[in-house]
Amino acid sequence: MIFTLKKRLERAHVFQYHREEERQNGRKDKEVNSCLSCYQTDMPVQKVNDSSDLDAKVPSHLQRTSITSLTMTSDPSHRCVKARVVHKGPVISCAQKDGIEMLRAEIKEEDLPQSTTEHTSINVIFFGTLAKDFSESVRQGDVVLLADFTIRKSPSFLRDKLHPCQLEMDGKDACVYVCPSAAPSHGPSSSEAKYTYVPLNMLKHKTVVNVYGVVTFFKLPFPSKGSDYCSTLKITDQSDVKVSCNIFSKKLEDHPVIFRVGDIIRLHRFKADMFNDSMTLLNTYGWSAVTFDGITDSPVAPRTSSKSFHFGESDKNTVQELRQWAASQSLISNDPTVSLSSVHPGMYFDLTCQLLAKAVMDSRCILLKVWDGTKCEHPLLNVAVASDALEGESTVAKDRMNLTANVLVYDNHVEAAQDLKPGTFLRFYNLHSLHQKAPDQQPEQPEHLSFHLHGGTTYGRGLRSLPAESPDLQSLKSVLENHVDLDEHDDINDGTLLEIWYTPPEAVDGEADTGPPYTVRTCEHNTQQLTLAQVKRSTPPLSCHVRARVKKYHPQQLYQCLKLFCSKCKTMKDVPDDSAVGKVFRDSARDNQPCDEQWAATSSASSREPGRTISMHISRDMVGESTHMQLIFVEGTTLDEICVLSRDYKNMVPVRSENGRMTLMDLTAPFLFSGDKRYYGCKRCSMNTFENPVFTGVETWDEQAVAEALGVQLMQYRLLIQFELDDRTDTLEALLWENAEKFFHVSAVDASGSQDLQDKIQTIMDTIQPPESSLEERPWLDICLSVYTVKDDDRNKVCYQITNTEIREE
């Protein structure tokens, strides 16, 4: 057996040698040969020390091309691309290519013009030896240069929104150069006090400046005549000069988050210019905007979408000074909005409220049913809508008490209103109240008060959601808490029974849902079906039935849903990627001296790497048995080598030598290789009884038996996915993990080494949430839901888990 094992290892080395020899002998062109210089080393991935060296490494016949310019008709000959690795997946087996190893990475092009935002990232698929070497040599954040690739259509374009093409590194000429990313600095920031801020009265024409100011007027972002969104605002500072600012950006999230007049804003890299004899500010390349609440005693918390921005003690002092100055100038109102109890016909006002329900009236109008806990002095108009059009809970009780304001939102504000969910806190700007006759209203009856958010942005007209922790919501929440039990204590009468037709169909046990659900419940619970809104109001623990659609799920990259779970200490962790595992093997093989154990029969072979010896050990009690009954201990191998060997031998345990004795490798690496499967042990719970191993009395060596013999606590593969469920009454996040294998009809451990099973899971997820589909186009799921609490920082946190639910099989 040892002789056969040595022969297989030697064959693997000879095959690799002949493959390299063919590559070298078959090249006549000198320039092409220079491109293949990285293949004449041990690794087809070649490292350089500096990013500029990548360009120097490019052979003269290769021309660098931009990722954004690549199309299916592009000729990749004599082309190369340079980009940064933003994601690197594990090495897996590709069933479509007869089990050859493959790895998927995502690279993103940098140093592009600011106007270039689409298709800057692209998927790259590496095959064979290149996949393994890329996994071991390249880290996330490294800069790479790829040459001699092929261009294919990306099958995941609609799902990941990356480039419509993908690059494949599969040919003999495929070549990779890599520049490792610099180690992150953990020292103190050196950017403190590097920014100079110009008072608004000192702005000069055609200069780029940084400024602070207090917002005196603003318009929420609106579409410009081009492809950008535009924000307009006016600011002032202690100089008492008012300056207009215009901000253009394609992404809404990049615009400043302003909630009210009096907020503080910081602008970096804005150009001062004269327009109509007034100084204005316009964003330039590399601009940024950070806003702060203007209330004097509120926390100094920056509001920005940027993940990297400077904010030091001097900035905090500037914000505090501006707050105090603005308060002394009465620029900040203690109550920036008007309550419903104070509204009169013909007013234009700002309203802070909570969304109860909404309904689309037509393509240019959407109804928002809101309240602020106060009762209007005038009768409020109740806009009737079809039962299947209303999203949210019934407002019957609040309607009868004149607490619900029906706001009709028009034109350019419809898009923002459609994204709002019931329960959201929001603020209307420049809302209009006016008298309006109700349908079939008698002449002698008083007119009702209606509310309209007209189209356009005049006087800052618009609406936006407010974060739940906003200081402006404290008084509103206090008022709403007084009505928390309003629906529960409402008497049922004929009016209530009649108006139930204006509630969502899910509130009547889901009877109005159409189409067969995509899942089936396998539990024996005899419980009533609840809406998600009712579930969120329930008291745990609880098991219930719901019917909902999947709004979104995490992780979007499904290979990340595979986890390792220790049943003893309840630890759950990610499966280590091949770069981390490969490093453990390389460290163990470095300067390793073969050990000599009395209980083992040992054979050694020299590797192609000078100074490294590969040793193989089996228990003397197992000599002569079938290879499937043997436990083989391998010492001094690389990760690639043990993967090749494990295809033919069921149980291979990687080991290392320590003080002349055999011991297990660091448990970051698998303790057992079995075919395409790898098994990991828990570092915390494993005892490692390898000093006196016992290998007799075992009929079948499976992963559990091997773990017990070695004193390793076996970690189990688990699938973990978080769903955001939506049933039109509310949304909630539910975990799928204990029931995940039954849900998908897939074993997690089998999926860890099978591309076909991973594709099956992806197909199911694409059916539950088809790419580019709206919520209404997605199938309903019948789900058994478990509601329970866990301790989180000494507080009880309510959690939801999908149980006893399976995909319906045809």
PABALUM-840898 format. One record per residue (C-alpha): x, y, z; residue in three letters. Coordinates in pm, whole numbers, padded with zeros to 5 digits, always signed. Layout:
N
XYZALA/...
END
This chain:
810
+00000+00000+00000MET/+00283+00238+00089ILE/+00453+00158-00243PHE/+00130+00234-00433THR/+00091+00559-00244LEU/+00444+00666-00334LYS/+00383+00583-00700LYS/+00067+00797-00712ARG/+00255+01090-00558LEU/+00545+01049-00803GLU/+00298+01028-01096ARG/+00144+01357-00986ALA/+00491+01516-00985HIS/+00588+01365-01323VAL/+00261+01480-01481PHE/+00326+01833-01362GLN/+00688+01819-01488TYR/+00590+01700-01840HIS/+00314+01961-01857ARG/+00567+02236-01783GLU/+00818+02083-02029GLU/+00556+02086-02307GLU/+00476+02448-02232ARG/+00841+02546-02266GLN/+00933+02335-02571ASN/+00623+02440-02767GLY/+00707+02813-02761ARG/+00906+02974-03043LYS/+00802+03336-03014ASP/+01025+03522-02771LYS/+00761+03773-02660GLU/+00504+03502-02592VAL/+00767+03313-02396ASN/+00821+03617-02174SER/+00452+03615-02084CYS/+00494+03256-01965LEU/+00788+03336-01742SER/+00571+03285-01437CYS/+00518+02921-01542TYR/+00888+02846-01528GLN/+00876+02890-01152THR/+00710+02646-00912ASP/+00396+02857-00911MET/+00205+03007-01210PRO/+00127+03307-00988VAL/+00423+03546-00964GLN/+00456+03811-00693LYS/+00604+04159-00722VAL/+00687+04406-00447ASN/+00513+04720-00573ASP/+00204+04796-00779SER/+00416+04991-01027SER/+00621+04676-01086ASP/+00310+04511-01231LEU/+00322+04746-01528ASP/+00694+04682-01568ALA/+00626+04307-01581LYS/+00388+04342-01875VAL/+00554+04208-02192PRO/+00575+04457-02475SER/+00320+04274-02691HIS/+00050+04302-02422LEU/-00172+04608-02394GLN/-00357+04694-02073ARG/-00732+04729-02122THR/-01011+04856-01895SER/-01263+04617-01742ILE/-01545+04856-01831THR/-01458+04828-02203SER/-01478+04447-02216LEU/-01763+04295-02419THR/-01844+03952-02559MET/-01700+04063-02894THR/-01374+04193-02746SER/-01058+04022-02865ASP/-00863+03919-02553PRO/-00547+03845-02753SER/-00252+04053-02639HIS/-00466+04213-02367ARG/-00426+04227-01988CYS/-00627+04378-01703VAL/-00511+04524-01371LYS/-00746+04536-01071ALA/-00780+04478-00697ARG/-00917+04152-00551VAL/-01231+04236-00352VAL/-01347+03878-00298HIS/-01189+03534-00321LYS/-01386+03211-00293GLY/-01268+02861-00199PRO/-01132+02597-00436VAL/-01413+02359-00530ILE/-01467+02073-00773SER/-01635+02159-01105CYS/-01866+01881-01221ALA/-01901+02038-01568GLN/-01525+01998-01622LYS/-01486+01640-01499ASP/-01414+01739-01141GLY/-01130+01984-01213ILE/-01065+02236-00934GLU/-01199+02586-00982MET/-01203+02912-00789LEU/-01412+03225-00837ARG/-01279+03570-00752ALA/-01417+03920-00794GLU/-01179+04198-00901ILE/-01250+04572-00915LYS/-01074+04822-01136GLU/-00939+05135-00967GLU/-00800+05470-01083ASP/-01103+05533-01302LEU/-01273+05867-01372PRO/-01540+05957-01113GLN/-01810+05939-01383SER/-01730+05571-01443THR/-01946+05370-01201THR/-02091+05076-01398GLU/-01925+04741-01461HIS/-01600+04822-01282THR/-01607+04481-01109SER/-01594+04146-01286ILE/-01592+03777-01192ASN/-01281+03574-01274VAL/-01287+03193-01280ILE/-00955+03009-01231PHE/-00921+02642-01321PHE/-00682+02361-01235GLY/-00339+02434-01092THR/-00392+02808-01136LEU/-00695+02791-00906ALA/-00492+02625-00633LYS/-00195+02860-00667ASP/-00420+03166-00675PHE/-00591+03046-00356SER/-00258+03004-00175GLU/-00076+03311-00309SER/-00339+03586-00336VAL/-00529+03759-00056ARG/-00831+03984-00063GLN/-00706+04340-00122GLY/-00408+04238-00339ASP/-00361+04400-00680VAL/-00338+04152-00969VAL/-00256+04168-01338LEU/-00418+03898-01553LEU/-00305+03802-01902ALA/-00422+03556-02167ASP/-00776+03514-02042PHE/-01091+03422-02231THR/-01416+03618-02215ILE/-01745+03441-02147ARG/-02098+03553-02068LYS/-02151+03578-01691SER/-02431+03340-01576PRO/-02468+03536-01250SER/-02498+03886-01400PHE/-02864+03935-01307LEU/-02799+03811-00954ARG/-02474+03985-00855ASP/-02511+04300-01073LYS/-02142+04282-01172LEU/-02003+04290-01527HIS/-02217+04104-01787PRO/-01902+03915-01890CYS/-01665+03702-01685GLN/-01298+03618-01738LEU/-01178+03258-01741GLU/-00816+03167-01669MET/-00802+02817-01812ASP/-00551+02800-02095GLY/-00186+02706-02089LYS/-00085+03068-02143ASP/-00294+03212-01859ALA/-00069+03416-01633CYS/-00114+03608-01304VAL/+00109+03869-01142TYR/+00018+03982-00791VAL/+00123+04272-00570CYS/+00038+04200-00204PRO/-00162+04470-00028SER/+00014+04671+00241ALA/-00045+04563+00599ALA/-00307+04778+00770PRO/-00176+05046+00998SER/-00294+05044+01358HIS/-00115+05360+01467GLY/-00277+05692+01550PRO/-00436+05889+01271SER/-00206+06140+01109SER/-00490+06329+00943SER/-00588+06527+01254GLU/-00592+06904+01180ALA/-00489+06855+00816LYS/-00813+07003+00687TYR/-00849+07380+00672THR/-01200+07522+00685TYR/-01285+07856+00525VAL/-01548+08090+00677PRO/-01831+08156+00433LEU/-01751+08525+00410ASN/-01394+08443+00298MET/-01482+08229-00004LEU/-01294+08323-00321LYS/-01400+08271-00681HIS/-01273+07951-00851LYS/-01119+07800-00533THR/-01177+07451-00391VAL/-01252+07469-00019VAL/-01372+07284+00291ASN/-01651+07451+00488VAL/-01883+07404+00786TYR/-02230+07556+00801GLY/-02580+07553+00948VAL/-02856+07448+00706VAL/-03113+07726+00658THR/-03295+07566+00362PHE/-03277+07236+00175PHE/-03441+07029-00096LYS/-03425+06652-00083LEU/-03240+06488-00378PRO/-03439+06505-00703PHE/-03361+06387-01059PRO/-03167+06645-01259SER/-03194+06692-01635LYS/-02899+06459-01675GLY/-02833+06120-01514SER/-02757+06256-01165ASP/-02967+06338-00861TYR/-02937+06694-00735CYS/-02950+06828-00378SER/-02996+07201-00316THR/-02935+07370+00018LEU/-02838+07700+00177LYS/-02599+07729+00468ILE/-02468+07999+00697THR/-02209+08033+00974ASP/-02092+08284+01236GLN/-02006+08531+00958SER/-02383+08554+00894ASP/-02328+08505+00519VAL/-02568+08271+00340LYS/-02432+08053+00059VAL/-02617+07823-00180SER/-02484+07470-00245CYS/-02560+07233-00531ASN/-02463+06866-00509ILE/-02481+06629-00807PHE/-02435+06252-00772SER/-02574+05943-00941LYS/-02624+05761-00609LYS/-02893+05877-00368LEU/-02702+05739-00070GLU/-02410+05973-00142ASP/-02622+06285-00088HIS/-02617+06455+00255PRO/-02874+06324+00504VAL/-03056+06637+00624ILE/-03363+06604+00844PHE/-03443+06964+00934ARG/-03340+07327+00911VAL/-03070+07384+01172GLY/-02874+07065+01099ASP/-02496+07111+01077ILE/-02316+07011+00756ILE/-01947+06967+00669ARG/-01846+06987+00302LEU/-01506+06879+00168HIS/-01364+06967-00174ARG/-01635+07203-00298PHE/-01564+07468-00562LYS/-01664+07826-00487ALA/-01807+08008-00789ASP/-02011+08317-00868MET/-02364+08270-01003PHE/-02610+08560-01047ASN/-02378+08781-00843ASP/-02389+08538-00548SER/-02129+08294-00423MET/-02228+07928-00462THR/-02063+07595-00381LEU/-02052+07295-00616LEU/-01912+06949-00544ASN/-01592+06849-00726THR/-01389+06530-00766TYR/-01341+06346-00434GLY/-01610+06550-00255TRP/-01773+06438+00069SER/-02053+06561+00293ALA/-02117+06479+00660VAL/-02418+06607+00857THR/-02498+06634+01227PHE/-02808+06703+01431ASP/-02829+07073+01514GLY/-02990+07033+01859ILE/-02749+07158+02125THR/-02767+06867+02371ASP/-02793+06581+02120SER/-02497+06346+02057PRO/-02243+06457+01797VAL/-02304+06161+01564ALA/-02190+06194+01199PRO/-02443+06100+00931ARG/-02280+05979+00610THR/-02279+05680+00374SER/-01898+05688+00351SER/-01716+05406+00529LYS/-01395+05609+00567SER/-01400+05970+00678PHE/-01203+06178+00924HIS/-01371+06313+01236PHE/-01153+06434+01521GLY/-01183+06639+01836GLU/-01149+06966+01646SER/-01448+06868+01428ASP/-01654+06794+01739LYS/-01568+07136+01883ASN/-01666+07306+01557THR/-02005+07133+01557VAL/-02070+07233+01918GLN/-01977+07595+01846GLU/-02209+07609+01545LEU/-02492+07455+01747ARG/-02461+07717+02020GLN/-02439+08000+01769TRP/-02741+07872+01572ALA/-02944+07844+01894ALA/-02860+08203+01987SER/-02973+08318+01642GLN/-03304+08124+01666SER/-03212+07924+01355LEU/-03333+07603+01519ILE/-03697+07550+01613SER/-03766+07338+01921ASN/-04054+07179+01732ASP/-03978+07176+01359PRO/-04311+07021+01264THR/-04683+07070+01328VAL/-04903+06806+01496SER/-05234+06695+01341LEU/-05420+06850+01632SER/-05297+07194+01520SER/-05364+07164+01147VAL/-05617+07390+00975HIS/-05740+07395+00614PRO/-05509+07569+00366GLY/-05189+07517+00567MET/-04850+07419+00425TYR/-04655+07249+00701PHE/-04403+06980+00798ASP/-04541+06665+00966LEU/-04352+06402+01166THR/-04554+06079+01191CYS/-04563+05701+01167GLN/-04678+05506+00861LEU/-04966+05266+00931LEU/-05054+05142+00583ALA/-05018+05235+00217LYS/-05182+05162-00116ALA/-05094+05244-00478VAL/-05377+05446-00634MET/-05227+05471-00986ASP/-04888+05524-01151SER/-04877+05888-01035ARG/-05030+05863-00688CYS/-04986+05656-00372ILE/-05188+05673-00048LEU/-05005+05682+00287LEU/-05215+05634+00602LYS/-05024+05796+00890VAL/-05076+05918+01245TRP/-04893+06112+01515ASP/-05113+06016+01812GLY/-05299+06351+01822THR/-05662+06409+01724LYS/-05739+06661+01451CYS/-06010+06919+01527GLU/-06153+06877+01177HIS/-06307+06552+01041PRO/-06043+06371+00838LEU/-06111+06230+00494LEU/-06097+05850+00480ASN/-05984+05732+00136VAL/-06134+05390+00059ALA/-05917+05140-00132VAL/-05962+04782-00247ALA/-05880+04519+00016SER/-05601+04361-00188ASP/-05432+04696-00255ALA/-05367+04800+00107LEU/-05031+04708+00259GLU/-05026+04726+00638GLY/-05258+04665+00930GLU/-05617+04779+00965SER/-05662+05140+01077THR/-06035+05097+01154VAL/-06019+05201+01519ALA/-05789+05497+01455LYS/-06008+05610+01161ASP/-06318+05625+01382ARG/-06131+05829+01644MET/-06015+06080+01379ASN/-05650+05985+01434LEU/-05557+05869+01082THR/-05441+06116+00818ALA/-05478+05994+00459ASN/-05196+06157+00263VAL/-05201+06144-00116LEU/-04849+06156-00258VAL/-04799+06256-00622TYR/-04552+06243-00912ASP/-04180+06259-00828ASN/-04241+06164-00462HIS/-04410+05831-00548VAL/-04079+05644-00582GLU/-03967+05738-00230ALA/-04313+05653-00087ALA/-04314+05307-00247GLN/-03997+05212-00055ASP/-04154+05289+00285LEU/-04270+05002+00506LYS/-04560+05018+00755PRO/-04424+05112+01096GLY/-04164+05350+00951THR/-04128+05695+01104PHE/-04121+05968+00841LEU/-04138+06340+00786ARG/-04333+06529+00520PHE/-04200+06865+00405TYR/-04440+07131+00271ASN/-04750+06910+00311LEU/-05074+07080+00202HIS/-05406+07047+00393SER/-05734+07145+00230LEU/-06109+07088+00260HIS/-06257+06817+00043GLN/-06602+06661+00011LYS/-06630+06292+00088ALA/-06810+06065-00163PRO/-07191+06073-00124ASP/-07157+06351+00133GLN/-07479+06544+00208GLN/-07468+06923+00149PRO/-07538+07008+00512GLU/-07249+06791+00639GLN/-06909+06956+00708PRO/-06626+06903+00460GLU/-06342+06672+00550HIS/-05975+06764+00577LEU/-05745+06598+00322SER/-05368+06606+00282PHE/-05168+06629-00040HIS/-04795+06614-00112LEU/-04792+06776-00455HIS/-04532+06706-00722GLY/-04220+06917-00758GLY/-03966+07042-00503THR/-04087+07399-00444THR/-04017+07519-00088TYR/-03830+07193-00018GLY/-04138+06976-00075ARG/-04072+06604-00020GLY/-04067+06319+00233LEU/-03806+06098+00393ARG/-03788+05825+00654SER/-03638+05901+00995LEU/-03413+05662+01189PRO/-03582+05518+01497ALA/-03309+05666+01722GLU/-03362+06023+01595SER/-03396+06276+01883PRO/-03691+06433+01698ASP/-03895+06117+01758LEU/-03880+06106+02138GLN/-04194+06315+02196SER/-04379+06138+01912LEU/-04305+05793+02057LYS/-04428+05905+02399SER/-04761+06011+02249VAL/-04800+05692+02045LEU/-04738+05472+02350GLU/-05061+05604+02499ASN/-05249+05437+02213HIS/-05056+05111+02199VAL/-05355+04899+02305ASP/-05609+05091+02098LEU/-05697+04807+01862ASP/-05707+04541+02135GLU/-05966+04729+02349HIS/-06181+04844+02061ASP/-06538+04712+02081ASP/-06655+04503+01787ILE/-06966+04646+01625ASN/-07134+04645+01285ASP/-06904+04921+01159GLY/-06596+04717+01244THR/-06733+04408+01070LEU/-06813+04608+00758LEU/-06472+04776+00743GLU/-06281+04449+00772ILE/-06300+04440+00392TRP/-06049+04725+00392TYR/-05784+04513+00569THR/-05519+04307+00388PRO/-05628+03957+00283PRO/-05357+03806+00507GLU/-05545+03938+00813ALA/-05824+03689+00734VAL/-05602+03382+00768ASP/-05448+03422+00421GLY/-05755+03297+00238GLU/-05713+03556-00038ALA/-05361+03433-00130ASP/-05354+03276-00474THR/-05124+03014-00622GLY/-04978+02704-00456PRO/-04705+02770-00197PRO/-04349+02665-00285TYR/-04297+02499+00055THR/-04487+02255+00275VAL/-04502+02233+00654ARG/-04407+01895+00801THR/-04503+01969+01162CYS/-04809+01836+01347GLU/-04895+02170+01506HIS/-05266+02243+01495ASN/-05237+02620+01518THR/-05403+02913+01346GLN/-05210+03091+01072GLN/-05088+03434+01183LEU/-04973+03744+00998THR/-04617+03862+01055LEU/-04754+04169+01232ALA/-04936+03941+01478GLN/-04624+03729+01525VAL/-04415+04034+01616LYS/-04673+04132+01879ARG/-04684+03781+02030SER/-04510+03673+02350THR/-04239+03406+02312PRO/-04195+03115+02327PRO/-04431+03033+02041LEU/-04464+02801+01744SER/-04690+02930+01470CYS/-04776+02908+01102HIS/-04724+03197+00860VAL/-04749+03250+00488ARG/-04496+03497+00343ALA/-04265+03579+00057ARG/-03888+03623+00070VAL/-03799+03990+00034LYS/-03424+03924+00051LYS/-03177+03684+00203TYR/-02819+03678+00335HIS/-02558+03584+00245PRO/-02613+03659-00124GLN/-02301+03456-00208GLN/-02440+03118-00108LEU/-02106+02945-00052TYR/-02078+03168+00256GLN/-02385+03001+00409CYS/-02181+02686+00479LEU/-02067+02694+00845LYS/-01891+02472+01098LEU/-02078+02403+01423PHE/-01953+02244+01746CYS/-02236+02064+01923SER/-02043+02069+02253LYS/-01956+02439+02302CYS/-02216+02567+02048LYS/-01948+02757+01854THR/-02025+02838+01491MET/-01760+02966+01251LYS/-01690+03008+00880ASP/-01521+02730+00685VAL/-01154+02836+00649PRO/-01057+02927+00294ASP/-00780+02747+00112ASP/-00530+03028+00164SER/-00549+02988+00543ALA/-00542+02607+00524VAL/-00258+02613+00271GLY/-00049+02829+00505LYS/-00090+02575+00789VAL/+00035+02299+00557PHE/+00330+02508+00436ARG/+00431+02602+00792ASP/+00408+02239+00905SER/+00611+02112+00609ALA/+00887+02371+00658ARG/+01196+02210+00820ASP/+00988+01905+00911ASN/+01184+01596+01014GLN/+01005+01260+00968PRO/+00910+01095+01296CYS/+00946+00729+01386ASP/+00656+00575+01575GLU/+00673+00215+01697GLN/+00305+00154+01624TRP/+00333+00267+01261ALA/+00472+00131+00937ALA/+00640+00423+00762THR/+00760+00501+00411SER/+00907+00824+00279SER/+00948+00991-00059ALA/+01136+01302-00167SER/+00931+01591-00293SER/+01024+01814-00586ARG/+01087+02089-00335GLU/+01447+02064-00205PRO/+01472+01971+00161GLY/+01114+01853+00198ARG/+01031+01486+00259THR/+00685+01334+00241ILE/+00621+01051+00487SER/+00326+00815+00506MET/+00233+00610+00812HIS/-00029+00346+00882ILE/-00092+00141+01195SER/+00078-00198+01183ARG/-00259-00348+01279ASP/-00401-00223+00948MET/-00131-00351+00712VAL/-00288-00581+00454GLY/-00641-00451+00500GLU/-00847-00289+00225SER/-00758+00075+00161THR/-01109+00172+00270HIS/-01039+00019+00612MET/-00702+00188+00653GLN/-00623+00512+00831LEU/-00330+00682+00655ILE/-00123+00952+00827PHE/+00055+01187+00585VAL/+00342+01414+00689GLU/+00520+01692+00498GLY/+00267+01742+00217THR/+00118+02058+00075THR/-00256+02109+00062LEU/-00263+02038-00311ASP/-00078+01711-00270GLU/-00304+01571+00001ILE/-00611+01670-00204CYS/-00479+01464-00495VAL/-00407+01165-00272LEU/-00742+01176-00092SER/-00930+01108-00415ARG/-00816+00746-00402ASP/-00798+00687-00026TYR/-01093+00727+00205LYS/-00924+00842+00526ASN/-00612+01057+00521MET/-00497+01242+00836VAL/-00240+01522+00792PRO/+00020+01523+01072VAL/+00347+01693+01164ARG/+00653+01606+01371SER/+00717+01767+01709GLU/+01024+01663+01912ASN/+01045+01345+01707GLY/+00684+01246+01783ARG/+00384+01252+01554MET/+00110+01503+01635THR/-00190+01657+01467LEU/-00161+01977+01270MET/-00320+02302+01387ASP/-00698+02252+01377LEU/-00737+02553+01149THR/-00673+02285+00887ALA/-00892+01976+00844PRO/-00789+01681+01061PHE/-00931+01436+00804LEU/-00954+01423+00423PHE/-01200+01173+00278SER/-01250+01195-00098GLY/-01385+01543-00177ASP/-01485+01600+00185LYS/-01284+01769+00458ARG/-01357+01741+00829TYR/-01261+01997+01093TYR/-01218+01979+01469GLY/-01309+02229+01740CYS/-00998+02394+01886LYS/-01173+02462+02216ARG/-01313+02114+02282CYS/-01060+01876+02122SER/-00839+01679+02367MET/-00580+01550+02114ASN/-00505+01202+02256THR/-00271+01128+01970PHE/+00022+01024+02190GLU/-00125+00679+02257ASN/-00363+00611+01967PRO/-00580+00297+01964VAL/-00680+00167+01623PHE/-00825-00176+01703THR/-01186-00283+01748GLY/-01326-00042+01488VAL/-01533-00202+01211GLU/-01571+00108+00991THR/-01352+00418+00993TRP/-01589+00706+00935ASP/-01529+01066+01039GLU/-01682+01014+01385GLN/-01468+00707+01458ALA/-01151+00886+01340VAL/-01232+01190+01556ALA/-01284+00972+01866GLU/-00958+00785+01806ALA/-00763+01112+01775LEU/-00937+01293+02063GLY/-01088+01552+01827VAL/-01430+01711+01879GLN/-01582+01680+01532LEU/-01740+01999+01395MET/-02054+01952+01191GLN/-02129+02126+00862TYR/-02438+02344+00880ARG/-02623+02564+00633LEU/-02713+02906+00775LEU/-02929+03156+00585ILE/-03117+03462+00708GLN/-03444+03541+00531PHE/-03632+03869+00542GLU/-03996+03759+00516LEU/-04278+03987+00397ASP/-04654+03923+00399ASP/-04775+04281+00331ARG/-04863+04336+00700THR/-04501+04351+00820ASP/-04154+04208+00773THR/-03929+04006+01002LEU/-03591+03836+00981GLU/-03589+03460+01037ALA/-03295+03218+01048LEU/-03285+02887+00864LEU/-03019+02652+01000TRP/-03135+02360+01220GLU/-03395+02272+00956ASN/-03184+02378+00654ALA/-03089+02030+00528GLU/-03453+01916+00528LYS/-03559+02248+00375PHE/-03328+02206+00073PHE/-03323+01821+00070HIS/-02941+01854+00072VAL/-02679+01734+00320SER/-02448+02016+00431ALA/-02140+01792+00441VAL/-02213+01661+00090ASP/-02264+02018-00035ALA/-01922+02115+00105SER/-01750+01911-00167GLY/-02007+01905-00449SER/-02062+02183-00702GLN/-02381+02007-00821ASP/-02541+02028-00476LEU/-02433+02390-00437GLN/-02597+02461-00773ASP/-02915+02289-00650LYS/-02932+02525-00351ILE/-02873+02824-00580GLN/-03153+02708-00811THR/-03394+02684-00518ILE/-03300+03034-00398MET/-03342+03171-00751ASP/-03693+03023-00749THR/-03779+03170-00409ILE/-03637+03508-00510GLN/-03598+03520-00889PRO/-03338+03776-01003PRO/-03488+04113-01104GLU/-03833+04010-00974SER/-04074+04220-00775SER/-04211+04096-00443LEU/-04552+04023-00601GLU/-04390+03793-00859GLU/-04230+03568-00596ARG/-04396+03248-00468PRO/-04566+03224-00129TRP/-04403+03003+00134LEU/-04599+02812+00398ASP/-04370+02823+00700ILE/-04364+02687+01053CYS/-04201+02958+01262LEU/-04045+02927+01606SER/-04037+03241+01823VAL/-03793+03243+02114TYR/-03564+03470+02317THR/-03187+03474+02366VAL/-02964+03675+02600LYS/-02786+03963+02427ASP/-02580+04191+02656ASP/-02801+04099+02955ASP/-03113+04181+02756ARG/-03368+03942+02608ASN/-03371+03950+02231LYS/-03660+03799+02035VAL/-03550+03570+01751CYS/-03732+03379+01479TYR/-03633+03049+01320GLN/-03785+02851+01032ILE/-03857+02492+01140THR/-04043+02187+01003ASN/-04057+02334+00653THR/-03944+02179+00323GLU/-03930+02275-00042ILE/-04221+02116-00225ARG/-04087+01842-00452GLU/-04268+01779-00777GLU/
END
